[in-house]
Structure formats: structure tokens, C-alpha cells
Amino acid sequence: MTAYEIPARLLPENEADRINALHQYEILDTPSETGFDALALLAAGIFESKHAHICFVDQENVHYKANTDNSAPAITSRKDSLCALSIMNNHTTVLKNDLKLPEEIIFYAAAPISNEQGFVLGSIAVTDNKPHEQVTDQQLKMLEMLAALVMEKLETRLAEQKTAMTYNERLRTLAHDIKNPVTSISLYAQLLSSKEMNSEKVFSMASRIETSVKRIEEKLNNLFM
């Protein structure tokens, strides 16, 4: 884009905190996902526009999570992107051909994707190479609803990742905790096979094996609590 350039100084006041919030969702540089692609398609349909996308803005670049334009790059420079404007506040941005827009864009509308703390992480936007003189309040409201759905998907995605991490950590802890009783069972089994073991020692070994098995059962039961 050469006809429109975002000034480098154009940054939200809470930029550092906004970037930190964005990174918590681990969404940058991730492959396409059906749920996000579907929301972008809905946005394009609502406005009957040529293209729509979902993007997230970090320090230097704009990362496109979904884009109906398959030929578009997955990452663009922030200073050359209209998305740098769409994260400046929590209001929907509408730009038309009476402004100095990139030469291939005559219409642009974007709803901010904001978390509960009010940090704008990115936007869901529609673009077209033809005028949209009549943009209705209903269309803008629906675009904002789609932005809220994007945020909901981000939260769900983050919660699922945290759940998976917690579960994996519990598995690692379980593997560590049952290593000793398993080793003990193996040792006791070897001792029981010895012909020199009297009945008293056999009973003692059997009791220890039972104790070790109960410890393993307890650890396994705790895994699913």
C-alpha cells in the first residue's frame, strides 16, 4: 500500500499494556482456524463487500488470522495498514473514498476486538474496491457483534490451552510420583522369586507390594479429580 501510510507515532496511549494483553492469547503467527474464517466470511456477506479479514496488531506488524482474500499476505507492516487506525479506540471505524485511502480500497469498515480490560487487540474489517454510500446502523452493529464473537473465541481458545497445560503438568507429576512405587514393585517381585525367602518374608514383601499398588491407584484417582 503506497497511497496511505500510518504515521509511526500513531499509537494507543496504553500501547505497552495492550501488547502484553495481546501476547497472552498466543494468537500471532498461528495457522487459519475454521471458526475465525467463518466469521470473516459472515462479515463480507453482511456488507456485500469484496473482502473481509480478522487481524491482530503487535508492535511492528499486523497479523491476519482470517482473510477472504487468499492472495493476501499473512503479515503486513503496521505502518502501512489501515488496521493501525482501527485499534486506536473502541469505536467502529468507517472510511470511504472521500478520504486518502490505499488505491485498491474505496471502502473500509472495522470493528475493534477488545478484551474485558478494554485493550483493543485487533479488528474484524471489510474492504471493497467500490463505494458503499449507504452503510446502515444494523450492518455496523452486526460487525461489532462479530468482533465480540472473535473475542469470545480467543477467550475460549486461551482457556482450552490453559486446561491442556494443566493436564499435561498433572501427567508429568503423576509419571514422577508413580516411578518409585513401580520400581519398588519390580524389586519386591524379584525378591519373591528367590528360593531363600521364608514365609514371613514373603508375607512382608506381599504387603509392601500391596501398599505400593494402593499408592499408584491413589495417584491415578487424583488425576481425574
C-alpha positions in Angstrom: 0.0 0.0 0.0 1.6 3.2 -1.1 -1.2 5.8 -1.2 -1.9 5.6 2.5 0.7 5.5 5.3 0.0 5.3 9.1 2.3 7.7 11.0 4.7 5.8 13.3 3.7 7.9 16.2 0.0 6.8 15.9 -0.1 4.5 18.9 -2.8 4.0 21.6 -1.9 5.5 25.0 -1.9 2.1 26.6 0.2 0.5 23.9 2.6 -1.4 26.2 -0.2 -3.0 28.2 -2.2 -3.6 25.1 0.7 -5.6 23.5 1.2 -7.6 26.7 -2.5 -8.4 26.7 -2.4 -9.5 23.0 0.6 -11.8 23.6 -1.3 -13.6 26.4 -3.6 -15.1 23.8 -0.8 -16.7 21.8 -2.7 -16.0 18.5 0.0 -14.4 16.5 1.6 -16.4 13.6 -0.9 -19.3 14.1 -2.5 -21.1 11.2 -6.0 -20.5 10.0 -8.9 -21.9 12.0 -12.4 -22.6 10.7 -14.2 -20.6 13.3 -12.3 -17.4 12.6 -12.6 -18.0 8.8 -16.4 -18.3 9.1 -16.7 -15.0 11.0 -14.7 -13.2 8.3 -17.0 -14.7 5.6 -20.0 -13.5 7.6 -18.6 -10.0 7.7 -18.1 -9.9 4.0 -21.7 -11.2 3.4 -23.2 -8.6 5.7 -21.6 -5.7 3.8 -21.7 -7.5 0.4 -18.0 -6.4 0.3 -15.2 -7.9 -1.8 -13.0 -8.9 1.2 -13.1 -9.2 4.9 -10.4 -10.1 7.4 -9.6 -10.6 11.1 -6.3 -9.2 12.2 -4.3 -8.6 15.4 -1.8 -5.8 15.7 1.6 -6.1 17.5 4.5 -3.7 17.8 5.5 -3.7 14.2 3.2 -5.8 12.2 -0.4 -6.7 11.5 -1.1 -10.5 11.7 -4.1 -11.8 9.7 -5.8 -14.7 11.4 -8.5 -14.9 8.7 -8.8 -13.3 5.3 -11.2 -14.0 2.5 -8.6 -12.7 0.1 -6.5 -15.9 -0.3 -3.8 -14.0 -2.2 -3.2 -11.5 0.7 -0.1 -11.9 2.8 -0.4 -13.3 6.4 1.6 -10.4 7.8 1.9 -6.8 6.8 3.8 -3.8 8.2 1.7 -1.9 10.8 2.7 1.5 9.4 1.2 0.6 6.1 -2.1 -0.9 7.4 -5.4 0.7 8.0 -5.7 -1.7 11.0 -3.4 0.6 12.9 -6.3 3.1 12.8 -8.9 0.6 13.8 -7.2 -0.1 17.2 -7.0 3.5 18.3 -10.3 3.4 20.1 -13.2 1.1 21.0 -15.4 2.6 18.2 -16.1 1.2 14.8 -14.0 2.8 12.1 -15.6 3.6 8.7 -13.5 5.1 5.9 -14.9 5.9 2.4 -13.5 7.1 -0.9 -13.6 10.7 0.1 -10.5 10.1 2.2 -7.0 9.3 1.2 -7.2 5.5 1.1 -5.0 3.0 -0.5 -5.6 2.9 -4.2 -7.1 -0.6 -4.2 -9.5 0.3 -1.3 -12.5 2.6 -1.7 -14.4 1.4 1.4 -13.2 0.2 4.7 -15.1 -0.6 7.9 -13.6 -2.2 11.0 -14.9 -3.1 14.5 -12.3 -3.4 17.3 -11.7 -6.7 19.0 -11.5 -5.7 22.7 -11.0 -7.8 25.8 -12.7 -7.3 29.2 -9.9 -4.9 30.3 -10.7 -2.6 27.3 -7.5 -3.4 25.4 -8.0 -3.4 21.6 -6.1 -6.4 20.3 -7.1 -6.1 16.6 -10.2 -5.8 14.4 -12.6 -7.5 12.1 -12.8 -5.5 8.9 -14.4 -5.4 5.5 -12.9 -3.7 2.4 -14.1 -3.1 -1.1 -12.9 -1.5 -4.3 -16.3 0.1 -4.9 -18.2 2.7 -3.0 -20.5 1.8 -0.1 -22.5 5.0 0.2 -25.3 3.6 2.4 -23.8 1.8 5.4 -26.6 1.1 7.9 -26.5 1.1 11.7 -27.6 -2.6 11.5 -24.6 -3.5 9.5 -22.2 -1.8 11.8 -23.9 -3.4 14.8 -23.6 -6.8 13.3 -19.9 -6.2 12.6 -19.5 -5.3 16.3 -21.2 -8.5 17.2 -18.8 -10.5 15.1 -15.9 -8.7 16.8 -17.4 -9.8 20.2 -17.6 -13.4 18.9 -13.9 -13.2 17.8 -13.0 -12.1 21.3 -15.1 -14.9 22.8 -13.3 -17.4 20.6 -10.0 -16.0 21.8 -11.0 -16.4 25.4 -12.3 -20.0 24.8 -9.1 -20.8 22.9 -6.9 -19.5 25.8 -9.0 -21.4 28.4 -8.6 -24.6 26.4 -4.8 -24.1 26.2 -4.5 -23.5 29.9 -6.6 -26.6 30.6 -4.3 -28.7 28.4 -1.2 -27.3 30.0 -2.6 -28.0 33.5 -3.5 -31.6 32.4 -0.1 -32.2 30.9 1.6 -30.9 34.0 -0.5 -33.3 36.1 0.5 -36.1 33.8 4.2 -35.3 34.3 3.7 -35.1 38.1 1.9 -38.4 38.0 4.7 -40.1 36.0 7.2 -38.8 38.5 5.2 -39.9 41.6 4.5 -43.4 40.4 8.1 -44.1 39.4 9.2 -45.0 42.9 6.3 -47.4 43.7 6.7 -49.1 40.3 10.4 -49.6 40.9 9.6 -51.0 44.4 7.1 -53.5 43.0 9.6 -54.7 40.5 12.2 -55.1 43.3 9.8 -56.9 45.5 8.8 -59.3 42.7 12.4 -60.2 42.2 12.9 -60.9 45.9 9.7 -63.1 45.9 11.2 -65.2 43.2 14.1 -66.1 45.4 14.0 -69.6 46.8 15.7 -68.4 50.0 12.6 -66.3 51.1 10.8 -67.8 54.1 7.0 -67.4 54.6 7.4 -64.4 56.9 9.5 -62.5 54.3 7.1 -63.5 51.6 4.2 -62.0 53.6 6.2 -58.9 54.2 7.0 -58.4 50.6 3.4 -59.1 49.5 2.3 -56.4 52.0 4.7 -53.9 50.6 3.6 -54.6 47.0 0.0 -54.1 48.1 1.0 -50.7 49.7 2.8 -49.6 46.5 -0.2 -50.6 44.3 -2.5 -48.6 46.5 -0.2 -45.6 46.2 -0.4 -45.9 42.4 -4.2 -46.2 42.5 -4.4 -43.1 44.7 -2.3 -41.1 42.2 -4.4 -42.3 39.3 -7.6 -41.4 41.0 -6.3 -37.9 41.9 -5.5 -37.3 38.2 -9.3 -37.3 37.4 -10.4 -35.3 40.4 
